[in-house]
Each structure stands twice: as C-alpha cells, then as structure tokens.
Amino acid sequence: MRIFHFGFLLFFCATTVSSAQKYQVIQDDKIKNYIKVEEFKSVYYALLKDVANVCSGRLTWYNVSGKVILSLSNHKICFFFKSKDVIIDSKKLTLPYSTKLISEQLYIPLDFFLSEKFSNISGYKISVDHEKKVFFFDSIINIYSPRFYLENGNTLLSIELAEKIPYDVQKISKRNYVVTFFRGKAIPEKIELEDGYIKKIEVIQDNRLTKCKITLDSEDLNVESFLKENPLRLILKISQISTEEKEMCETPIALTGLTEITKLTTLEPSTTREIFLSMKPQSMKQPEEKKKIIVIDPGHGGEDPGAIGPNGTKEKDINLTIAKKLASLLEESGYTVYLTRDSDVFIPLVDRTNFANEKNADLFISIHCNASIKKNTGGFEIYFLSETASDPGAMATQALENSVIKLEGLPTKKREKLQELLWSMVVNEFMNEASELSSFITKEVTKRTKIENRGIKQAGFYVLRGAQMPAVLVECAFISNKEEEAKLRSRRFQEQIADSIYSGISQYLNKRKT
C-alpha cells in the first residue's frame, strides 16, 4: 500500500512546477479572468480549470483512475492524465498530443479548445492571439441583438438572423408582444427605452427557444411584422393607430406563423389604411424630393493606424467597420452615401473634407475612436468645429487626431492652396446645425450603449475645417481602455454605435425637412 501511494504521488506531481503565462479573456464584449497557458516544444496547452470557468462548466476529478470529466451544456468530456485519449459523450477521440499534468493541474492541448467539436459543445468560437496573449470567446448565435430606429414617425424593431429560423409573433396583452424563435440562440439582454413606441425589450434564452419580449409605450399601436433579405432579418413596424382606423379595424393584431405572416382579422390593417386613405381627397402630386447626400469618413487608414488598444486593436479597422455599417443603414433608407475610404488606404485630412465638398454633401460624419494616457478613461464624445477647444480633454483629442498630418509629408502647391482656401472659409453658418446633429446622435448613443456620455464638445480638427455642410467627428469609445477596446471589437457594440448615428441623422434631417 505504501508503494502504491508513493508511486501515485510521483505520478500526480510529475512534471516541473508550472511556468504558465496568463492570457487575458475577452468573452463577447466583456473582459473576463485569465486562462493559464503553457508552451512545450512549440505546442500550446491551456489549463482545463480556467477554460471550464469561462464556459461555465463543472469539473469532476477521479485521481485514482487518473481522469477528469468536464460537464458542459449537457455534454460530458473525459480527459485522462498524460494521455491522448478523450471521450466525448461515450465517443472516443485521439488528440495529436498528450495532456500535461503540472503542479497538480491538468493542461489540455490548446488546439482541442479551438476545434469545431468543442465549439459545438461550448457554444463559443474560440480564437487566440499569442503575441498579445489574448483569448477571444465569441458566442455562437443565430439571432443577433435587437436594433431599433425611429423612422417617419414609426418605430422599427429589427432582429437580424444568421439563418432561416421558424418564429412566431404573439400579442399577449394590450401592450405586450412576444417573438419566439424556435431553435434560436441569442445573448440575453434587457433594453430600456425612453422615447419612441417601445418601452422595453428583453431577450431571454430558454433552452432551444429564444424569446424577445416587447413592451409598448401605449395601447393604441399597430404592430406589423415581415421578413427582409440581405441581411436576413425580422422587422416589426410599430405605428400609431388613428381614430378613423380604430373605428374601421376592430382588432388590428398582427401575428406571424412559423414561416410566414398571417392575421387574425379578416381585413389586413395595411389594407384598411389604404381604403381609408383612398377615401380622402387626393392632393396635387408633390415634386420628388432630392436625395440627401451624406459623406462618411472612416478616420485614419493605411500607414496611419490611429490609436492602438492594449490588446493590439487598431483604430483604423474599427472606424472602417462602423462606417460601413452606418453607410448600409443610410443607403437602405434612401440616402446617397459616399465613403472617403472603403479599404485600408491612407488619405490626407484635407482631401477628405474636399471630397465632401465636391460631392455637395448635406452632412459630413467622421468616425474615430478616442485614446488617453489614463487607461481607465472611457466614454463617448462627439465634436463639431471650433477654433478653440472647449476643454483640456478636447484639446488633447484635437492634438491626437491632428497629429496624422505629420504623415502627409510636404504638401504640394495645389494642396497648400486648397488648405489655405478651406481653412479660411467661414464655418459659423454650419456650427448651429452641427451642434443640433450632435445632440440627436448623443441622445441615441445614450439609449443604446452602457458607456459614459462625455458630452458634446468643440475642437479645431483639421478634418472638419472648410466643410461646406454640417460636420461632426464621432469618438465612439476609448480604445486605450481595455473594457472599451473589447466592446469596440464586438459586433454588437459596433452596430449600437452605427444605429445611434443613423437614428440621430434621420431625426435631424426629418426635423430640418419639417
């Protein structure tokens, strides 16, 4: 018996003391604890306990038989000490390398956690950056975060789908609807709103069902639902029911079946509206309104990466991604949109403004991420042009964004003349409009994101000088802040920012029109 205990002790404590390095974990858009990683002969191993914690799994140790079972999402994965064998739900799998037992902890070859097999069990697509020592755990979902917009007096709720999923829309009370997706997988969240026709949105994951509970602001609202392609998404259009429509349509309840829209009433609400409108005297046809032109400027690019986050995220990449998402929303709503760059190229600041002027743009929106030497500084800011910075923080941001001019080299005579011309132009005409636009955008960002609102500020940005239209510079978040860098990398936050800017622009232009 003593020999057995001595032998087991040697077996269990074999291998040298751990020299593991800690890798930061970014799970969806949140920073989590670390995962310890060991490297042996160019092969990476991850500490099983740490991975289990991130995935909310449970470990059961069997020291005598030399194995550990990871219970995760109704699956059981059995690892053996110093063995290549793995049993997943009674099915045997052979790893390319044996597990490592170090300081009484079990390390698993990293490639297993990066595999499709483990992704299907854990529900995460896992990737790793060894240079920056960062793990990315991205939830595998087929239903994305709800997005909402105010458009032409209506509220639109858009739920993008990764695939065609059976769904059902039910009215459960006068102000409450539930959209149920069968075989759905989403990230649970709760969104509280202060204006528009939606008061609250709650996404709940219930086993294989995803439920989106919607609380309306009033009982006198009509809800219509329909699918749209490219990208695939379910749209709920929420509009006010007029007094005349109430009288003509007794129960305007909109339901969908599993794959198509059906109605409980014999008369479609939309048809009712058309009949009612046809009874009104028709006014003379109005001349077609000229499409508004919007230029979006993704800041930095090419040899100018902009600010770089603690985990290596480059501002230029985030700016371009958000700008493209914003452009797509605006184009779908009928605006004419131009990007100053649609790829990773360097464009001088003066050329960006001049491009907007040449296109006779109605608005110029420059997209950026902020940075600070204080690593905990964070939040959203929006700027419009002033020769004097509104505060020391604005002055620091101005210096940061204007520093790119050093990369432009010696200006040509043509560019020197252009700079002199643009910089001498009076911009006061557009400052009030830019301030108003900033107010709309800031309000929308506050509704959608959970980061600090640092307010509307002014500074002398070169990229805004000489713009012959209302022009603003958006600082989406601080890429120098680890938590906000994680958000900036996430699809959800990128869409929240794009949606906020889009809604702000729409409300601003609608107000100017009326």
Buried (B, 14 or more C-beta within 10 A) or exposed (E): EEEEEEEEEEEEEEBEEBEBBEBBBBBBBEBBEBBBBBEEEEEBBBBBBBBBBBBEBEBEEEEEEBBBBBEBEEBBBBBBBEEEBBBBEEEEEEBEBBBBBBEEBBBBBBBBBBBEBBBEBBBBBBEBBEEEBBBBBBBEBBBBBBBBBBBEEBBBBBBBBBEEBEBBBEBEEEBBBBBBBEEBBBBEEEBEBEEBBBBBBBBBBEEEEBBBBBBBBEEBBBBBBEBEEEEBBBBBBBBEBEEBBEEBBEEBBBBBEEEEBEBEBEBBBBEBBEBBEEEEEEEEEEEEEEEBBBBBBBBBBEEBBBBBBBBEBBBBBBBBBBBBBBBBBBEEBEBBBBBBBBEBEBBBBBBBBBBBBEBEBBBBBBBBBBBBEEEEBBBBBBBBBBEEBBEEBBBBBBEBBBEBBEEBEEBEEEBEEBBEEBBEEEBEEBBEBBBBBBBBBBBBBBBBBEBBBBBBBBBBBBBBBBBBBBBBBBBBBBBBBBBBBBBBBBBBBBBBBBBBBBBBBBBBBBEEEE
